[in-house]
Amino acid sequence: MLKPSDKWNWYYSDDEGHLMMELDDNMLFRTNLSRKVLVECAFHPSSFSVDDASDYQTFKEHIAYLPLSEPRKAELALYCVAAKRFHKPVQPKSWFFSHQGQGCEPEMGDIVSLVNDINEGHFIVLDVGNNASLCALVDLEDFSLNGSKSLAFGQVIKVMHDRMACANHILTTDTIALVG
């Protein structure tokens, strides 16, 4: 299992065109964040902070029950930390999703369901705003936004809360008592 370390370092790689993290001498992690979505501080090397480690732990705890392999869970948690810390502020793109009633009041790490005319997907909340939150896709299958655009595993989008339905229930395992 991957454990956060103060020896981890964030840096931007021109060769890769993405934000990277050096985990140790023999291991690099390539985030899914390209140059165009990064805030300015992402282009200066920085260490994995205490806040990053705390966020990593929070995301790991919330995705623990998702039907993903352990390496995929670690990958998703690192994608979440990177996006929360280094993704540029963006406007919501709620038009890709159907209205779902009153919406929910999500907290960081919550799993929410988003739907449109094409599909339904599950997302983890990364950064909560007053009316909209930055979310990352937790499903392995792509989520179609429309006929030509889609989101891949771990990619982020900002969505208004009235488009979200709470889906934390998919993380619980029901205990059934057998009575004889």
Secondary structure, DSSP 4 states (H G I P E B T S, - for coil): -----TT-EEEEETTTTEEEEEEETTEEEEEEEEGGGB-GGGGS-EE--HHHHHHHHHHHHHHTTSS--HHHHHHHHHHHHHHHHHBPP----GGGS---TT-----TT-EEEEE-SS-EEEEEEEEE-SSEEEEEE--SS-EESSSS-EE-TT-EEEEEGGG-EE-GGGG---------
